[in-house]
């Protein structure tokens, strides 16, 4: 599905944030990208989503392709129409708009009314609490509910590939665990996911494959469960005494996650 080859990205003509990164997101998989602040994770997502130029960055070399189509230099709106949608770090919902208005904004790229209705029903199935708060302003939601809304807004575009930038940031441990469950459920429903996270326990627990970025370069990559057991990942991301994440569940898909009420 998504193929990144020898990508190099710089800011301001001097600071190179991504240095020859190559990675793949296979169709139907969850791929996690780990790394500390400044490792190049957000830059990677900006490049894929077409928003890099808004941050005064540029691609100096390499390629980013979705099903063979080159994404570098494309307008962000066109990339959304190709099936790639990003949930930005910090959620960035429209605080003055209601839950329903935020969701409608996420589906603006589609002119198919039946498709938008189906997408909204999917969002409400995943996040029942949003259905209860359709008329409430986004800015009045809790942090966990705002994260639900940000993910739901992205799903309104019916993406092939969902980009998640630090979805657990600033949330309570209980909510972080529920985010992992939702990501797995979204993937089971047929959406591929590229997950950028600092919470390695959650990310490796839900991912099929994982990459570790270190100062703009891929330092480790492979099966998520196998990486979780390596000494380096245990030491740097999971802690010396941490156990590897549990095996990802293979249970039949569930229609809703009603226990996530934030």
Backbone as a ProteinNet text record, in pm:
[ID]
protein_1_A
[PRIMARY]
XXXXXXXXXXXXXXXXXXXXXXXXXXXXXXXXXXXXXXXXXXXXXXXXXXXXXXXXXXXXXXXXXXXXXXXXXXXXXXXXXXXXXXXXXXXXXXXXXXXXXXXXXXXXXXXXXXXXXXXXXXXXXXXXXXXXXXXXXXXXXXXXXXXXXXXXXXXXXXXXXXXXXXXXXXXXXXXXXXXXXXXXXXXXXXXXXXXXXXXXXXXXXXXXXXXXXXXXXXXXXXXXXXXXXXXXXXXXXXXXXXXXXXXXXXXXXXXXXXXXXX
[TERTIARY]
82.9	0	86.5	149.5	236.2	381	459.7	601.8	684	776	866.1	1007.5	1076.2	1207.6	1310.6	1412	1527.6	1486.6	1389.5	1334.4	1427.5	1449.7	1529.7	1448.7	1430	1348.2	1426	1420	1491.5	1399.4	1434.8	1364.5	1460.9	1410.8	1490	1619.9	1631.9	1751.5	1872.8	1857	1975	1951.7	1838.7	1813.7	1751.7	1825.6	1774.9	1706.6	1574.2	1495.8	1476.9	1474.5	1460.4	1574.5	1647.7	1772.7	1771.8	1721.5	1725.5	1634.6	1516.3	1422.5	1351.3	1346.3	1268.9	1179.8	1052.1	961.2	838.3	764.2	643.1	528.3	408.5	286.2	204.3	209.3	133.1	-17.2	-90.1	-235.7	-291	-378.7	-445.3	-364.5	-254.5	-168	-165.7	-122	-90.5	61	118	262.4	288.4	371.8	405.9	542.5	553.8	682.1	713.7	822.1	864.1	984.3	1006.3	1122.1	1099.9	1208.1	1199.9	1163.4	1141.5	1117.2	1234.2	1204.8	1310	1362.3	1301.2	1348.4	1304.3	1205	1157	1021.3	953.1	825.7	717.5	698.6	595	629.2	756.8	799.6	762.2	777.7	741.1	593	506.4	362.8	327	391.5	365.4	399.6	505.9	545.9	442.6	394.5	295.1	164.4	121.1	-9	-5.9	112.3	122.8	124.1	138.2	135.7	275.5	378.3	516	547.7	502.4	534.5	473.9	364.6	303.4	394.2	489.3	586.3	725	729	853	954.8	903.6	991.9	988.7	1085.1	1089.1	1152.2	1112.8	1170.8	1291.2	1409.5	1531.3	1560.5	1510.5	1536.8	1439.1	1428.6	1344.7	1202.5	1120.3	982.7	886.9	761.1	651.1	539.8	502.3	402.8	291	169.6	51.4	-4.9	2.1	-43.3	16.6	143.2	214.2	203.8	111.3	93.8	187.5	264.4	360	285.6	312.7	245.8	326.8	455.8	540.5	498.1	471.9	434.2	286.1	207.5	63.3	-5.4	-115.5	-197.4	-256.2	-260	-315.1	-457	-540.6	-676.5	-681	-591.4	-586.3	-538.3	-447.8	-399.8	-512.2	-596.4	-713.7	-803.8	-826.1	-912.8	-852.4	-720.3	-656	-672.2	-711.8	-738.9	-647.2	-568.9	-477.3	-526.2	-556.1	-608.6	-529.9	-491.5	-411.3	-492.8	-470.9	-519.1	-398.2	-394.9	-274	-249.2	-126	-91.6	-169.5	-218.5	-292.1	-437	-484.9	-626.3	-674.8	-664.6	-698.1	-838.4	-932	-1071.5	-1116.9	-1236.1	-1294	-1373.7	-1313	-1369.9	-1504.3	-1530.5	-1656.1	-1768.1	-1731.6	-1831.9	-1880.1	-2000.6	-2053.5	-1987.3	-2012.4	-1961	-2007.3	-2135.3	-2188.6	-2125.5	-2105.1	-2045	-1899.6	-1826.7	-1690	-1687.9	-1780.6	-1785.4	-1823.1	-1915.1	-1954	-1835.2	-1754.4	-1635.1	-1539.2	-1529.8	-1441.2	-1486.4	-1615.4	-1668.5	-1691.2	-1641	-1668	-1611.4	-1506.5	-1444.8	-1532.4	-1626.9	-1714.8	-1848.4	-1894.2	-2023.9	-2131.3	-2091	-2182.1	-2252.7	-2379.9	-2452.8	-2464.9	-2486.7	-2500	-2368.1	-2255.5	-2124	-2095.7	-2135.6	-2114.5	-2201.6	-2323.4	-2411.4	-2355.5	-2301.4	-2242.2	-2117.9	-2037.2	-1917.2	-1953.3	-2058.3	-2099.5	-2152.5	-2225.5	-2275.8	-2159.5	-2055.3	-1936.1	-1872.4	-1862	-1802.7	-1883.8	-2015.4	-2099.8	-2097.8	-2078.2	-2063.1	-1933.7	-1827.1	-1698.6	-1699.4	-1765.4	-1763.6	-1906.8	-1978.6	-2117.8	-2134.8	-2032.4	-2045.5	-2058.1	-2000.2	-2012.9	-2156.8	-2224.9	-2365.5	-2450.1	-2409.9	-2481.5	-2453.1	-2344.7	-2302.6	-2303.5	-2390.3	-2390	-2404	-2477.3	-2502.2	-2407.6	-2313	-2220.2	-2100.3	-2054.3	-1936.3	-1812.7	-1726.9	-1607.3	-1516.5	-1508.8	-1420.1	-1462.6	-1586.6	-1637.5	-1622.8	-1572.8	-1552.2	-1428.9	-1422.3	-1301.2	-1189	-1066.8	-953.9	-972.5	-1021.9	-1044.1	-1152.4	-1258.6	-1367.1	-1321.6	-1234.3	-1180.9	-1095.3	-1021.7	-942.7	-1034.2	-1143	-1242.5	-1293.2	-1324.5	-1380	-1278.3	-1151.3	-1048.1	-1033.8	-1036.5	-1027.7	-1154.8	-1269	-1395.4	-1403.9	-1357.8	-1358.1	-1275.3	-1160.1	-1075.9	-1145.2	-1214.6	-1282.8	-1399	-1449.6	-1558.2	-1516.1	-1386.4	-1336.4	-1315.8	-1352.2	-1337.5	-1197.2	-1094.7	-957.4	-918	-827.3	-760	-648.8	-583.6	-471	-494	-495.2	-513.6	-378.9	-341.4	-217.2	-250.1	-192.4	-218.3	-89.6	-92.5	25.3	6.7	73.2	71.1	-71.3	-156.9	-295.1	-309.4	-206.5	-217.4	-167.3	-117.4	-52.6	-145.7	-102	-174.3	-296.2	-313.9	-432.9	-399.4	-499.7	-482.8	-452.9	-381.2	-347.8	-468.2	-580.4	-700.1	-746.1	-741.9	-785.4	-685.5	-556.5	-454.3	-478	-511.3	-540.6	-659.9	-759.6	-878.1	-847.5	-754.2	-712	-653.6	-571.6	-514.9	-622.7	-726.2	-836	-908.2	-928.8	-998	-914.7	-784.2	-697	-705.2	-702.6	-713.8	-848.5	-955.3	-1088	-1098.8	-1044.7	-1045.2	-972.2	-860.8	-783.8	-860.8	-929	-1007.8	-1119.4	-1164.9	-1270	-1217.3	-1085.4	-1030	-942.9	-916.6	-833.7	-690.6	-594.6	-454	-419.1	-321.5	-289.3	-138.2	-94.1	43.6	38.6	91.6	79.5	213.5	221.1	339.2	310.9	397.4	370.4	498.9	491.1	597.8	564	435.5	396.4	419.3	538	576.9	494.2	451.6	373	243.7	171.9	48	74.4	173.2	199.6	241	333.9	381.4	275.6	185	78.9	-25.5	-43.1	-146.6	-90.9	39.9	99	137.8	140	193.8	343.4	382.3	521.2	558.7	688	731.2	867.3	884.4	1011.6	1050.8	1179.1	1231.4	1315.2	1278.8	1355.1	1448.3	1570.4	1671.1	1740.4	1715.5	1771.9	1751.2	1628.5	1592.8	1626	1677.2	1713.5	1646	1619.4	1563.4	1675.8	1663.6	1766	1726.6	1595.9	1545.6	1415.6	1387.4	1259.6	1231.1	1102.2	1066.5	930.1	902.2	778.6	767.3	649.3	632.9	659.2	609.7	630.2	777.5	845.8	987.6	1069.6	1038.1	1110.3	1089	967.9	937.9	1024.3	1075.6	1156.1	1306.3	1346.1	1488.4	1537.1	1662.2	1719.1	1712.7	1739.5	1744.3	1607.6	1503.2	1369.1	1322.6	1355	1321.4	1385.6	1509.7	1583.6	1537.4	1521.2	1493.5	1346.4	1257	1116.4	1022.1	1058.6	969.2	1019.6	1145.9	1202.5	1262.6	1362.8	1434	1342.9	1243.8	1160.5	1030.6	1009.9	883.1	875.2	756.3	733	692.7	717.1	673.9	522.3	468.2	322.8	259.2	137.3	65.7	35.2	15.9	-17.1	-147.6	-150.2	-268.9	-384.4	-500.2	-614.8	-658.9	-704.6	-755.7	-904.5	-967.1	-1110.4	-1188.8	-1311.9	-1396.5	-1421.6	-1432.1	-1453.9	-1580.9	-1571.3	-1688.1	-1738.2	-1867.4	-1923.4	-1899.6	-1904.6	-1887.2	-1789.6	-1742.2	-1658.5	-1729.9	-1842.6	-1928.2	-1866.4	-1764.8	-1704.5	-1617.9	-1581.3	-1504.9	-1602.7	-1618.3	-1709.1	-1636.2	-1501	-1417.9	-1480.6
-120.3	0	125.5	157.6	274.8	229.4	294.8	261.1	388.9	394.5	508.6	460.1	529.4	483.2	595.2	574.5	664.4	811	835.3	969.9	1058.1	1179.1	1279.4	1408.9	1463.8	1584.1	1683.3	1810.7	1915.7	2034.4	2112	2236	2353.3	2460.6	2583.1	2569.6	2468.4	2451.3	2402.5	2376.2	2338.3	2216.3	2210.9	2105.5	1984.7	1875.1	1753.5	1668	1654.4	1585.1	1437.8	1401.2	1261.9	1231.4	1121.8	1094.2	955.3	949	823	714.5	751.6	655.8	575.8	445.2	355.9	269.5	259.5	173.2	145.4	43	4.5	-12.9	22.2	-8.1	-101.1	-231.1	-324.4	-305.6	-341.1	-331.9	-416.6	-356.2	-429.1	-445	-373.3	-388.1	-260	-276.2	-163.2	-156.5	-42.9	-23.3	87.8	59.1	157	218.3	347.6	418	474.9	427.7	471.2	563.4	640.7	728.1	841.2	899.3	1010	1138.6	1245.6	1376.4	1414.8	1465	1504.9	1393.1	1276	1162.4	1170.1	1254.3	1268.4	1206.1	1164.2	1093.9	1183.6	1301.4	1390.9	1440.8	1462.6	1502.9	1397.1	1272.6	1162.7	1169.6	1190.6	1198.7	1321.8	1433.2	1553.4	1531.9	1459.3	1431.6	1344.7	1244.2	1153.3	1226.5	1310	1377	1501.3	1545.2	1661.6	1794.4	1793.4	1917.9	1969.1	1905.9	1942.3	2087.4	2134.2	2270.6	2374.6	2339.8	2432.4	2457.1	2366.7	2379.1	2417.3	2467.2	2511.8	2400	2281.6	2169.2	2133.6	2056.1	2013.9	1875.6	1804	1672.9	1693.5	1650.6	1664.7	1542.7	1426.7	1304.9	1197.1	1093.6	979.9	992.3	894.4	890.7	840.4	880.7	831	794.3	666.9	621.2	544.4	570.9	498.6	421.6	290.1	206	252.9	291	333.2	480.3	554.1	696.8	779	868.5	950.9	1057.2	1064.5	1161.3	1289	1286.1	1403.2	1518.3	1631.6	1750.2	1762.8	1662.3	1670.3	1758.4	1817.4	1896.4	1805.5	1850.4	1766.2	1717	1801.7	1761.2	1646.3	1648.5	1540.2	1410.7	1424.1	1305.3	1243.8	1328	1276.4	1200.8	1256.6	1190	1059.4	1046.2	919.4	815	860.5	765.7	773.1	880.5	896.6	1012.8	985.3	1088.7	1085.8	1203.9	1214.2	1267.8	1208	1264.2	1330.8	1463.4	1533.1	1519.4	1541.7	1545.8	1658.5	1632.2	1734.4	1746.2	1653.3	1639.2	1748.6	1875.6	1989.3	1979.3	1946.7	1950.5	2096.1	2118.9	2252.9	2273	2343.5	2354.3	2423.7	2517.2	2592.6	2520.6	2417.4	2341.1	2224.2	2178.2	2063	1935	1827.9	1697.1	1664.9	1682.5	1650.9	1738.8	1866.1	1956.9	1919.3	1877	1830.2	1708.5	1616.8	1497.3	1532.2	1624.8	1666.2	1728.9	1804.7	1864.6	1756.9	1646.8	1538.6	1469.4	1475.8	1409.1	1500.5	1622.4	1720	1678.8	1598.6	1560.4	1464.7	1402.4	1305.8	1370.7	1344.9	1394.6	1286.2	1167.1	1053.3	1054.8	1092.5	1105.7	972.6	866.2	735.2	691.6	722.6	688	767.2	894.9	976.8	928.8	888.4	836.5	707.4	622	495.8	523.1	621.1	655.5	709.8	793	848.1	737.9	643.8	532	449.1	432.6	360.6	431.8	563.7	641.6	625.9	633.8	621.3	479.7	380.3	243.2	227.5	289.6	282.5	365	480.9	575.5	613.7	527.7	558.4	688.9	728	851.3	972.6	967.1	1079.8	1096	986	992.4	1058.4	1036.9	1098.8	1248.8	1293	1432	1504.1	1464.7	1521.2	1672.8	1728.1	1872.5	1949.2	1878.8	1944.5	1998.3	2114.8	2173.4	2088.4	2076	1994.6	2039.2	2171.1	2223	2189.5	2143.9	2109.9	1961.5	1883.7	1741.1	1718.4	1601.7	1564	1534.7	1522	1492.4	1363.2	1260.2	1132.6	1142	1216	1233.4	1314.7	1412.5	1489.8	1402.3	1308.4	1217.5	1126.2	1080.3	1003.2	1084	1211.4	1296.1	1319.2	1338.3	1358.8	1235.9	1118.6	994.8	977.2	1003.6	991.3	1085.4	1207.1	1304.3	1252.1	1192	1135.3	1017.6	936	820.3	859.9	981.1	1027.8	1034.6	1042.7	1044.2	903.1	801.3	660	630.2	653	637.5	492.1	473.9	345.5	333.4	447.4	453.2	565.7	532.5	629.9	658.3	786.7	829.3	885.2	827.2	870.5	924	1052.1	1117.2	1134.7	1049.7	1054.8	1059.1	961.8	967.4	954.7	902.9	886.5	1007.5	1108.1	1222.1	1292.6	1302.5	1377.1	1308.5	1180.4	1110.2	1014.2	981.6	891.2	749.5	670.6	533.5	450.2	467.1	389.9	421.3	548.1	589.5	543	544.1	499.4	354	270.1	130.9	117.6	201.3	197.2	246.7	341.2	385.8	268.2	188.5	71.4	-23.8	-43.7	-131	-75.8	54.3	116.4	106.7	128.5	116.5	-24.3	-124.6	-263.5	-287	-229.1	-246	-178.2	-57.6	13	-69.6	-127.7	-211	-336.3	-398.9	-517.9	-486.8	-362.6	-321.9	-290	-301.2	-289.4	-168.7	-84.4	34.3	8.5	32.6	23.3	143.1	125.8	231.3	248.7	374.8	409.9	489.3	431.1	485.2	537.4	667.8	729.4	746.8	691.1	688.7	691.6	755.8	742.3	635	601.5	495.7	361.3	305.3	184.3	63.4	56.8	-58.2	-67.9	43.9	43.9	19.4	89.7	81.5	-58.4	-119.8	-252.9	-359.2	-329.9	-425.3	-433.6	-325	-322.1	-340.4	-317.3	-316.3	-455.5	-469.3	-589.1	-573	-455.3	-423.9	-294.8	-275	-154	-108.6	22.8	86.5	177.1	183.2	275.1	380.1	508	618.1	676	702	762.2	872.4	997.8	1116	1107.1	1078.8	1081.7	958.4	854.5	732.7	612.1	508.8	384.5	305.3	285	210.1	64.5	37.8	-98.2	-111.8	-231.3	-255.8	-404.7	-439	-580	-606	-731.7	-772.4	-705.2	-648.2	-570.3	-653.3	-778.2	-862.8	-897.5	-924.2	-957.4	-837.1	-718.5	-598.7	-571.2	-597.9	-572.8	-658.5	-768.8	-858.5	-830.3	-739.3	-709.6	-629.3	-647.4	-576.7	-425.8	-378.9	-235	-169.9	-230.4	-174.5	-186.8	-299.5	-315	-204	-174	-76.4	66.1	100.2	238.3	275.6	180	215.6	145.7	26.6	-47.9	-55.3	-21.4	-29.7	-166.5	-175.3	-300.9	-412	-377.6	-481.4	-506.3	-432.5	-445.9	-576.6	-629.3	-746.9	-704.1	-790.2	-761.1	-753.4	-671	-660.6	-795.4	-811.5	-935.4	-952	-1079.6	-1106.4	-1037.7	-985.2	-916.9	-1015.1	-971.7	-1060.4	-1093.5	-1215.4	-1257	-1286.4	-1234.3	-1258	-1193.3	-1240.3	-1186.9	-1038.2	-959.1	-815.4	-784.7	-680	-633.7	-505.1	-488.1	-371.8	-244.1	-250.7	-130.1	-154.5	-44.3	-47.7	36.4	-11.3	69.2	99.8	23.2	50.5	176.2	225.5	349.4	465.7	511	621.4	745.9	730.7	844.7	910.7
0	0	0	115.5	124.4	122.3	37.2	27.2	33.7	128.4	145	116.2	25.9	-16.8	-7	76.6	89.8	105	189.7	206.9	288.7	236.2	308.2	311.3	432.5	451.6	536.5	495.8	569.2	595.4	698.3	730.7	715.2	657.2	648.7	572.6	491.8	411.3	486.8	616.8	694.9	783.2	852.1	949.2	878.8	873.3	810.5	917.2	905.9	1008	977	849.4	806.8	711.3	739.9	669.4	606.5	487	414.2	467.5	513.4	572.6	463.7	482.2	396.3	485.1	449.5	523.9	439.4	478.5	407.4	505.5	460.8	534	444.1	469	384.6	401.1	300	304	418.1	498.4	605.7	732.9	746.9	863.8	947.5	1074.3	1161.6	1174.8	1141.1	1150.9	1251.7	1351.3	1454.3	1425.1	1453	1443.1	1580.6	1639	1771.5	1760.6	1865.9	1868.6	1966.8	2012.6	2107.4	2034.9	2110.2	2049.5	1959.9	1841.2	1749.1	1662.1	1671.6	1592	1446.6	1416.9	1279.8	1254.9	1360.4	1345.3	1284.7	1341.6	1290.5	1150.4	1124.3	990.2	887.9	925.8	837	801.1	900.7	874.2	791.8	819.7	740.6	593.5	568.8	430.9	361	430.6	371.6	344.1	437.7	426.6	339.4	296.7	210.8	282.4	415	492.4	527.8	474.8	510.4	477.2	361.6	320.1	413.6	482.1	578.2	697.5	717.6	827.5	774.9	651.4	587	570	547.9	520.2	373.2	329.5	189.7	179.3	76.3	47.2	-43.1	3.1	-75.6	-161.9	-120.5	-196.5	-152.8	-236.6	-201.6	-253.3	-221.2	-270.7	-163.9	-178.2	-96.1	-193	-196.6	-294.3	-225	-269.7	-223.9	-343.2	-335.5	-446.9	-579.1	-573.6	-694.2	-727.7	-665.2	-692.7	-604.7	-665.2	-592.3	-511.1	-381.7	-294.7	-274.8	-300.7	-275.6	-366.5	-303.9	-379.2	-407.9	-373.6	-398.2	-293.8	-334.6	-243.6	-136	-8.3	99.3	71.5	10.3	-21	-120.4	-217.7	-315.3	-249.6	-153	-82	-0.4	60.6	132.7	36.5	-81.9	-179.5	-229.9	-221.9	-257	-147	-26.9	80.7	200.5	212.9	326.5	412.6	540.2	630.4	760.5	808.3	930.2	1046.6	1163.8	1290.6	1355.3	1361	1406.5	1555.6	1593.5	1735.4	1802.8	1923.5	1994.9	1954.8	1871.8	1833	1738.6	1778.1	1691.9	1631.4	1714.3	1669.8	1661.3	1603.6	1599.2	1727.7	1822.8	1955.4	1960.8	1870.3	1873.3	1797.9	1721.8	1649.3	1733.9	1706.2	1777.8	1728.9	1801.1	1759.7	1617.9	1592.3	1459.3	1352.2	1381.1	1283	1256	1359.2	1339.1	1246.2	1268.1	1184.3	1040.4	1024.8	889.4	816.7	891.3	831.6	781.1	855.2	813.5	686.4	657.8	539.2	421	426	320.4	185.4	184	56.7	-23.9	42.5	-25.3	-61.6	-183.4	-227.9	-222.8	-183.2	-175.4	-39.5	-39.1	87.1	159.9	87.2	151.2	213.4	146.1	199.7	326.9	328.2	448.4	563.9	532.4	637.8	695.9	609.1	655.9	740.1	698.9	774.8	912	918.2	1047.4	1138.3	1081.9	1161.9	1216.1	1134.4	1179.9	1298.2	1289.4	1398.4	1526	1514.5	1633.1	1689.6	1604.2	1653.2	1732.5	1683.4	1752.9	1881.5	1877.3	1989.7	2026.8	2097.6	2133.2	2209.1	2285.6	2363	2271.4	2152.2	2059.9	2011.8	1996.1	1954.5	2061.9	2187.8	2299.4	2308.8	2244.6	2257.1	2121.7	2032.3	1897.3	1895.7	1991.2	1992.5	2084.2	2146.6	2238.9	2163.2	2204.1	2140.9	2169.5	2069	2083	2195.2	2215.4	2318.2	2459	2476.9	2610.1	2641	2546.7	2569.3	2655.1	2719.3	2792.8	2693.8	2745.2	2657.9	2580.1	2648.5	2581.6	2476.2	2505.8	2409.4	2288.9	2311.9	2200.4	2109.6	2168.7	2086.1	2004.8	2065.4	1989.9	1871.2	1897.7	1793	1682	1717.5	1616	1526.9	1587.9	1509.7	1426.4	1488.6	1417.1	1298.6	1315.6	1204.9	1087.9	1117.3	1011.4	942.8	1019.6	961.7	871.9	886.2	800.6	654.2	628.1	490.3	435.9	514.2	473.6	420.3	502.4	453.2	429.3	332.7	315.8	419.7	445.2	538.7	637.5	766.5	873.2	938.5	942.7	1007	1144.4	1247.7	1384.9	1445.6	1485.7	1542.3	1692.8	1770.1	1916.3	1972.9	1941.4	1990.1	2140.7	2209.9	2355	2432.2	2362.8	2427.5	2525.8	2651.5	2752.7	2810.3	2780.8	2827.9	2941.8	3020.6	3134.3	3085.6	3166.4	3126	3085.5	3154.2	3119.5	2977.7	2940.2	2806.9	2701.6	2737.1	2642.1	2602.1	2700.4	2669.7	2576.7	2594.9	2510.6	2369.3	2357.1	2224.8	2146.4	2213.7	2148.3	2098.4	2178.7	2137.8	2015.4	2013.5	1900.9	1772.8	1784.7	1667.4	1609.3	1696	1649.7	1582.1	1637.5	1579.9	1443.5	1432	1303.7	1198.9	1237.8	1145.4	1106.5	1202.6	1171.7	1072.3	1073.4	981	841.5	822.2	687.8	660.3	761.1	741	787	699.9	739.6	827.3	917.3	1013.8	1023.7	1017.2	1050	1179.5	1286	1421.3	1470.4	1491.1	1550.9	1699.4	1783.8	1927.7	2009.6	2127.1	2225.9	2328.4	2339.8	2432.6	2364.2	2384.4	2312.7	2352.6	2476.9	2521.4	2442.4	2430.9	2354.2	2206.6	2150.8	2007.5	1964.3	2037.9	2001	2028.2	2121.4	2150.4	2040.4	1964.6	1862	1721.2	1703.1	1569.5	1520.8	1389.2	1325.5	1301.9	1254	1223.4	1295.1	1317.3	1385.9	1333.9	1338.3	1303.7	1418.9	1447.4	1548.2	1477.8	1495.8	1438.2	1543.2	1502.4	1590.2	1512.5	1551.3	1484.5	1332.9	1293.5	1153	1072.9	1137	1065.6	1129.5	1049	1101.6	1167.3	1298.1	1370.3	1390.7	1397.3	1414.2	1336.6	1288.1	1223	1223.9	1213.6	1208.3	1269.4	1295.4	1359.2	1496.8	1526.3	1649.8	1773.7	1776	1893.4	1912.1	1802.7	1812.3	1857.6	1805.1	1848.6	1996.6	2045.1	2186.1	2277.7	2226.5	2309.2	2299.3	2211.3	2199.1	2319.1	2354.8	2469.3	2451	2327.7	2304.6	2324.1	2268.5	2284.6	2429.5	2494.3	2636.1	2719.3	2690.7	2770.1	2742.5	2613.7	2577	2584.2	2559	2544	2641.3	2688.2	2775.5	2918.7	2940.7	3074.9	3100.2	3184	3208.8	3255.7	3337.8	3398.1	3322	3212	3140.7	3064.9	3057.8	2976.9	2837.3	2739.5	2604.4	2600.5	2508.8	2499.5	2470.8	2517.2	2494.4	2346.7	2307.1	2168.4	2131.2	2009.8	1961.8	1949.2	1993.2	1991.4	1850.4	1831.2	1701.4	1710.2	1814.1	1832.2	1719.7	1699.6	1594.3	1618.3	1511.3	1525.5	1603.5	1684.2	1757	1694.2	1692.8	1625.1	1702.4	1835.4	1915.7	2028.5	2083.2	2203.3	2308.1	2351.3	2437.4	2572.4	2612.2	2742.2	2739.3	2619	2613.4	2626.1	2747.2	2772.9	2821.2	2835.8	2881.3	3002.8
[MASK]
++++++++++++++++++++++++++++++++++++++++++++++++++++++++++++++++++++++++++++++++++++++++++++++++++++++++++++++++++++++++++++++++++++++++++++++++++++++++++++++++++++++++++++++++++++++++++++++++++++++++++++++++++++++++++++++++++++++++++++++++++++++++++++++++++++++

